[in-house]
Amino acid sequence: MPSPPTYPGVYVEEIPSGVRAISGVPTSRTAFIGTGDAGPVNEAVQVLSFADFERKFAGANRGSELSCAVRQFFLNGGADAWVVRLPNLATDADWLGGMRALDPVDLINLLVLPGVTAAGVVQAAVAYCEERRAFLSLDSPRDAKTPQLILYRVASGELSRSKNAAVYFPWIKISDPSGVRVPRRSPPGGTIAGLFARTDSERGVW
């Protein structure tokens, strides 16, 4: 409350404008679901670096697309990920359970299922992203050699046409996380998610 005027002069009172800036919502919190050999199963675990992932999921695994995708995410600018590990040879029911394991996480922006293109799992992931207002970074099929083949598979309904999903092609060559000198092919989704995160960091959230 301002002091009551008691003598002639200029009195200044600051009044809140009522206008509030709209804060940006980060678009770089990425959830990964995939199979692996060690670590909590069917549980959403937050990791803030690849070293953090290695501690919680027993290190890099050359045969795990999940391990490679998370590593690529952090190498390319990612900083905040949630990981759900499924058992090897996961069924469609396991994948659905893995998605529901993310329900307690208050906000996810991107979902990556490294290397997964099975139609039933993809459809469930698209539906989950639409429900959560998230975006699915979908890897192209491993055997796809040309953009024309990707277009054909999208047109045939094998790959999603949802506004909440995009297909990224081709698979990329990366240094092997287990130290083998021969590069390995890896699905691009983790790399793309890391680039999205880096854009947020360098240019701001829109």
Order of alpha helices (4+ residues) and beta strands (2+ residues): beta-beta-alpha-alpha-beta-alpha-beta-alpha-beta-alpha-beta-beta-beta-alpha
